[in-house]
Amino acid sequence: MKIDIDRLGLRSVQVDGDTLFTFPRGMAGFEECTRFKLFHEEGGGTVFWLQAVDNAAVMFPVVTPDALDVAYEIELSDEDCALIGMKEARDVAVAVVVYRDAAEGGRIAANTRSPVILNLRTRLGMQKILQEVHPSLLYRAR
């Protein structure tokens, strides 16, 4: 399978279909996009890209909370676990979408209220919309 990656100006990038993540409910605001490729640019630091396979214009930069030096814990419901086929916590990776915050002078910000949950074993993913961020979100001082 070949995909285009508009944001990086790449065309006909070869992708093994077995490496895709399926998001049964899509991402917030992009529910029609259910298949994503997670990749990392060579020498690209800590940012990964979640590229929609079905829409070349939809791409999310994501990082692990550890990359932001943040201790971050969330709870998944039984329904969430069933949606991504989660049986063991070690099979799951958590990421947050990062973006430039125009209101803050273009500073990089992270959306901690809507983490991305990836089951590395089943290749199923979801975006968990949190109603509140619990006190277990701790920013570590350097």
N, C-alpha and C positions, 0 to 999 in steps of 0.2 A: 504494500500500500504506500502511496505517496501523498504527502500533504504540503500545503503552502503555509508559511509562517510569516504573515504580513508584517508584523511589528519588527521583525529582524530582516525583512526583505529577502527571505529565502523561498525558493520555489522548488517543488517536486522533491521534497526531503523524504528519503526512504524511511519507513516506519514499519517495524514488525508488529502486526496486529496483536500478537500475544503479549506485547508490552504495554498495551493501552489500559487505562483505568476507565471503568464504566461507572458513571454517576446516575443511578436510576432516577433521581429527581433533579438532575442538573445542578447548576449553581444559582444562587440568588440573582434573579433578574435575567438569567440565561437558562431557563428550565428546558429549553429545546436542545441545548447542547449536553449530550449525555456521554460522549466519548472524549477522553482527554489523554494526551501524551505528556508525561512529566519528563523534563530534560534539564540539563545543566550545560551552559556554554563552557567550552574549554577555557580554563583560566578565569572563569566568571565569578569567582568568590563564593559567597554563601547563598546567592539567589538562584532559585530553581524557577522554571517556567512551566505552567500548566496550560498547555495549548489545546484548544478545542479542535477536534479532528473534523467536525462537521461545519465549522465556520472559522475560516482563517483569520478573521478579524477579532476573535475572542481569545484572549490570552491573559493569564493572571500571573504576576510575579509572586512567588511564595518563598517563605523562609521558615526554618524550624524555630520555635521559641528560644531554644538554646543559642541560636545564632544571634539573637537579640539580647542575650544574657538575661533571660526572663524565665523564672520558674512558673510553669503554667499547667494547671490541672483542670480537666473538665470531666463531667459525668455523662455517660451515654445511657440512654434508656434501653430497655429490652428491645423495643421497636428499632432503635438506631442500630443496635448490635445485629439484629436480624437483617436489616436492610443491607449491611455491608458484609454479612456472613462472619462476624467476629466471634471467635470462640476463645481466643487468648489475647491478652493485652499486648504481648510481645510481637504480634503480627501487625500491629497498627502503628502508623506514623501520623503525627499531628503537625500541621503547618498553618501559618497565618498569611493572609494576603497582605502585601505591602503596597503602598501608593504614595504619591507626592501630595501633600496637603497644601493646597493653594492658600488657604486661610492662615497657614503658619509659615508663609514665605517660601513654600516649596520644600519644606522639610519632609523627610521620609517618615511615614507613620505606618503602623500595623493595625489591621482590623482584628482585634482580639475578641470581638463579640461574635464573629462568624468563622471559627476555625474550619480548616479542611481536614477531614479524617480519611486516611488512605489505608485500606487493608492490603498489605503487601503480598499476602498469601492468595486471596481471592481476586485481587485486582479490582475491587469495588471501592467506591469512594462516596463521600457525602460532604456537604457543607452544613455544619451544625449551627443553627441560629440560636444564640444564647439570649435569654430574656434579661439576664443580669450576669455580670462577671463577679464570681464569688471572691471572698478575701484570699483564696488560695493563689490568686494572681499576684505574684510578688516581683517587684523590680529589684534586681540585685545592684547594690552600689559597687562601683569599681574602686 
